[in-house]
Amino acid sequence: VREKNRQPFRVASTKVNKMTEKLKLLYLCTGNSCRSQMAEGWTRHLKSDSIEAFSAGIETHGLNPHMVKVMAEAGVDVTKQKSENIRDFADTDLDVVVTVCGHAHETCPVFPANCKVVHCGFPDPPKMAKELAEQGASEEAQLDCYRKVRDEIKEYILTLPESLGEK
C-alpha cells in the first residue's frame, strides 16, 4: 500500500574496499530537527573512528533549540550540524539508513540493494513536551522529555555498528 508512494533513491557508486573505510550511516527523521540530529551528534561523538554519520529529514525544520541544549548538557556540541533534506544525499554513497521515527520509516525512499535500511524508532520529544506544557508542566519537566530520548539514543549508538548486522 505504501510502496507506491516511495520514490527511488540512487546511491553513487559501490565501495572498493569496505575494510579500510568508515561505515557511511544516515539517520532519517521527518524534520531533521531533533531525534536524527541527536543520533548524528552522538555517533560523531562516540563512534567517529568507525562511522561517518549524517542526518536528514523528509522535510527540514532547523535545529530544535531544546535538543541543542540537552545535547550540550551531555557534552555533545551539535551547533555545527544543520537540518538537511534527504534529497541532499542523492549522490552520497551510503551503507546504512536508520529511520528514527515512524513517519520517516513509512515514507522512506527506496534505496539500492547495497544500502541497508533499518528502523529504530524513538519517541518524539517536542510532541511529548507539548503535551506536558498543555498540562501546565514546568520547562524543566518538558526538557526531561528531550533528556530521556537523548539518553535512549545514546544507548542505541553504543551498540553500533555491531547491532546493524542483527536487523
LODRENMAR-384688 format. One record per atom (N, C-alpha, C): residue in one letter; x, y negated, z negated. Coordinates in steps of 0.02 Angstrom, whole numbers, plus 50000, padded with zeros to 5 digits. Layout:
<recs>
AXYZ/...
</recs>
This chain:
<recs>
V500425005950000/V500005000050000/V500444993750000/R500924993449955/R501364987649951/R501894987750006/E502034993550033/E502574994350081/E502514989550140/K501904988350164/K501824984050223/K502014976750208/N502034974750144/N502214967950126/N502964966950119/R503334972350119/R504054971850110/R504394969850175/Q504864965450169/Q505234963150228/Q505914966750231/P506144968650291/P506794971850296/P507344967150273/F507854969850246/F508424965950222/F509044969550245/R509474966050280/R510074969550305/R510674968050261/V511134972650260/V511754971850224/V512304971350276/A512774966850266/A513274965150316/A513664971250342/S514074974150302/S514484979750326/S514614984550268/T514794990650285/T514944995550232/T515654994550208/K515774996350147/K516434995550118/K516905000950143/V517544999250150/V518035004050173/V518285008350115/N518445005250059/N518715008950002/N518395006549938/K517865009849917/K517495007849857/K517905008749793/M518415012849793/M518795014149733/M519185007949711/T519365003649757/T519774997849739/T519354991449734/E518724991849748/E518304985949747/E517804986149689/K517614980249667/K517104979749615/K516414981349645/L515984983949603/L515294985249622/L514954978449632/K514624977449688/K514264971249700/K513534972349682/L513324968949628/L512664970049599/L512274963549597/L511664963849622/L511214958049621/L510624959449576/Y510504954849528/Y509904955249486/Y509364951149520/L508774954049528/L508234950749563/L507634949849517/C507364943749515/C506784942149474/C506334937549516/T505774935549488/T505314931349526/T505614924449540/G505824920849489/G506044913949499/G506774912649487/N507164917749469/N507874917149456/N508014911449408/S507614911149354/S507724905749305/S507894908349235/C507744914649221/C507834917049153/C508144924049149/R507754929349160/R508004936149149/R508574937949196/S508504936549260/S509044938149306/S509664933949292/Q509564927849269/Q510134923549251/Q510484926249189/M510094928549140/M510394931649081/M510814937749101/A510534941849144/A510884947949166/A511524946249203/E511494941249247/E512104939149283/E512624936649233/G512404932449186/G512864929649137/G513194934949094/W512784939649068/W513064945049027/W513544949349068/T513364950849130/T513794955149171/T514464951649184/R514444945349201/R515064941649211/R515474941449147/H515144940749090/H515484940149025/H515774946949002/L515404952349013/L515594958748985/L515894963749035/K515734962949099/K515924968149148/K516284965449210/S516584959549205/S516874956449264/S517454960449293/D517734964949254/D518284969149279/D518044974349329/S517404976349325/S517154981749368/S516544979849410/I516214974249394/I515604972349429/I515644965049450/E515484963749513/E515394956949538/E514644955649537/A514434951249492/A513714950149480/A513454944049515/F512834944749539/F512454939249569/F511744939649542/S511364934249552/S510654934549537/S510284930349587/A509654932249598/A509234928649645/A508504929749626/G508084925849659/G507364926549647/G506994927049713/I506384929449708/I505934929349766/I505794921949783/E505804917749729/E505754910449734/E506324907749692/T506424901049692/T506924898049647/T506584892949603/H506694893649538/H506374889249489/H506874885149448/G507514885549462/G508024882049423/G508174885849359/L508684883649323/L508874887049260/L508404884949204/N508144889749168/N507714888349110/N508164885749053/P508024879749027/P508444876848975/P508464880948910/H507924884348894/H507924888648834/H508384894748844/M508384897448905/M508834902948921/M509554900748914/V509714894848940/V510394892148936/V510604891448862/K510144888948821/K510284887848750/K510434894448714/V510004899548723/V510104905748686/V510714909648712/M510874908948775/M511484912148801/M512094908748770/A512074902148765/A512634898548733/A512714900648660/E512154901748626/E512194904148556/E512584910748551/A512524914748604/A512864921248605/A513574920748635/G513784914648651/G514464913748677/G514524914648752/V513974914448788/V513984915348861/V513754908848894/D514204905748933/D514044899548967/D513774901149037/V513144899449048/V512824900749113/V512704894249151/T512984888749127/T512824882249157/T513094881449228/K513574885549248/K513844885049316/K513454889449365/Q513004893649339/Q512584897749382/Q512034893249411/K511754895449467/K511194891649496/K510654896449519/S510054893849523/S509484897749545/S509524898549621/E509554904849643/E509624906249714/E509044910649738/N508934910349803/N508404914149835/N508704920549865/I508324925849865/I508554932249893/I508794931349965/R508494926750002/R508704925650071/R509434923250076/D509684920250022/D510374917850021/D510874923650022/F510644929650011/F511084935450008/F511004940150068/A510694937650121/A510564941850180/A511214944550211/D511754940950205/D512384943150234/D512884945650182/T512654946950122/T513084949450069/T513064957050067/D513634960150064/D513694967350062/D513584969749990/L512954971149973/L512764973149905/L512774980749897/D512984983049838/D512964990149822/D512314991949786/V512104987449740/V511524988849698/V511124982449689/V510454983249690/V510004977849671/V509604980449612/V509614976549557/V509234978449498/V508664973349490/T508044975749497/T507474971349486/T507344971249410/V507264965149383/V507194964549310/V506494962249290/C506034961749338/C505334960249322/C504894964049370/G504284965349349/G503814969249389/G503654966049456/H503554959549457/H503374956149520/H503934956949572/A504554955949551/A505124956749597/A505174963949620/H505044968649576/H505064975749594/H504534977349647/E503934974749638/E503384976049684/E503484972649751/T503814966949752/T503894963149815/T504604963249841/C505024967349812/C505734967849831/C505784969549905/P506214965949941/P506314967650012/P506594974650018/V506534977550076/V506814984150090/V507554983150106/F507984986750071/F508694986350082/F508934992450120/P509504992050154/P509774997950189/P509915003650141/A509975009550169/A510075015550129/A510705015250086/N511215011550108/N511835011350069/N511805006450010/C511225003250000/C511124998749943/C510585001749898/K510795003549838/K510335006749790/K509915001349756/V509265002649750/V508814998049715/V508565001549652/V508674998249595/V508495000949529/V508044995949494/H507534998449459/H507114993949421/H507244994949346/C507374989349312/C507454989349240/C507104983049215/G506464983649201/G506064977849182/G506164975649111/F506124969149101/F506164966049035/F505564961349026/P505354960248964/P504794955648951/P504984948548975/D504474944448988/D504564937749014/D504584932648956/P505184930148938/P505234925648881/P504804919248887/P504794915848945/P504364909848949/P503624911348937/K503394916948962/K502694918848952/K502564920448878/M503024924148847/M502944925848776/M502954919448734/A503424914948749/A503484908748710/A502864904348719/K502604904148779/K502004900148792/K501414902748751/E501344909348749/E500794912248709/E500874910548635/L501494910648610/L501604908748540/L501464901348529/A501664897148577/A501554889948571/A500804888448567/E500414892048607/E499684891048606/E499384893048539/Q499734897248501/Q499504899248435/Q499804894748380/G500184889648401/G500464884948354/G501134886848325/A501484891548356/A502134893848331/A502654888348338/S503154888548295/S503704883748297/S504144884848358/E504544879748374/E505014880448430/E505504886048416/E505714886748353/E506174892048335/E505874899048348/A505244899848331/A504904906248345/A504864907448420/Q504754902148458/Q504724902848530/Q505414904748558/L505944901748531/L506624903448554/L506794910748537/D506494913348484/D506614920348466/D506404925048522/C505904923148562/C505704927248620/C506284927848669/Y506624922248681/Y507204922248726/Y507774926248696/R507884925548631/R508424929148598/R508314936748601/K507704938748591/K507544945948592/K507704948848661/V507474945548714/V507594948048782/V508344947448799/R508664942148778/R509384941348788/R509754947348761/D509584949448700/D509924955048668/D509754961648702/E509134962448725/E508944968548762/E509344969048827/I509414963448861/I509784963448924/I510524964948911/K510804962248858/K511504963748841/K511594971248831/E511134974348794/E511184981648782/E511174985448848/Y510754983348895/Y510724986548961/Y511384985648998/I511654979548998/I512274978049033/I512844982349006/L512844983548942/L513374987648912/L513374994748939/T512824997048967/T512785003848994/T513045004249067/L513174998449097/L513374998249167/L514124999149175/P514345001849231/P513955004149289/P513725011449283/E513945014849230/E513815021949224/E513065023749229/S512635019849197/S511925021449196/S511585020849264/L511905017449311/L511595016649378/L511565023349415/G512015027949398/G512015034449430/G511445038849407/E511135037049350/E510605041049321/E509915039249348/K509865033649381/K509205031149404/K508995034549468/
</recs>
